[in-house]
Amino acid sequence: MAPSAAAAPASPPELTTVRVGMIPSLAGAPLLAGADLGIFERNGIELEITPFTDTAAAMTQVVTAWCRSRSRGPLPPLVGRAQAP
């Protein structure tokens, strides 16, 4: 048998930064575990987690980010519920 050529190692994917705000709780455990295990990086995501302890502060960041994006789409669901009819 002829020796097989060694496969060249795959280059790591280019990372896309994703910013996530979360209120620390058990519900966020999968997100934190995935970050600790490097799952996001292996799939091309650089995760930036910002912990919030105040829901109002978190909502301010959501609205600010939406306004800065100049999105013409609908408001995020949590913000949409806060609007008056």
N, C-alpha and C positions, 0 to 999 in steps of 0.2 A: 504494500500500500504506500502511496505517496504521502509524505507529511502534509497535513492541512495547514493552510496559511492562518496565522493568528489574526483574529478579528481586531480591528483597531478599536480602542476604547471609545465609547460614545461620549461626545462632548456634553457637558451639562446644559440643560435648556436655559435660554435667556430668561431672566427673572422679571416678572411683572409685579410691581408693588401694589398690594391691596391693603388699605387701612381699615381696621375694624375697631369699633368702640364697643366695649361690653361692660356690663355691671357684673362684677365677680359673683358667681353663684355656681351651683352644681350644674346648671344648664350649660355653662360655658366649658365644662370639663373636656368634652371631645375636641373643641377648638384648641385648648391649651395643650392637650395630649398630642394632637396632630402636629402642633408647632414644635413641641419638645422632641418628637420622634423624627422630625425632618420631612414629614410627608408633603408639606406644602412646597418646600424647596425642590424636592424630587420631581414635582409636577409643575415647576416653573413659576411658583408664586413666592414672592418675598412678603411675608405677613408682618404688618406692624399693628400690634395690639395696644390700644389705649384703654386702660381701665377707668371706669367712672363709678363713683360712689353716690352720685346724685343724678336722678332721672332727669331733672330739669336741665342740668348741664349737658347731659347726653343729647337731649332733644335740641338744644341750642346748636350743638355741633352738627346735627343732622340737617337742620334748616340752613345753617351757614354754608355747609358743603353743597347743598342743593342749589342755593342762590348763586354761589360762585361758579357752578357748572353751567349756569344759564340754560338749564334744561327746559325744553318746551313740553316735556312729558308731564304726567301726573305727579303730584307730590307723593313722597313715600307714604305708605299706608298709615303709619303712626301719626304723621303730621296731618294727613288728610282727615283723620278722626277728630283732631283738635279744632278744625275749622267750624265756624258757625254756619248754620244752614242758609 
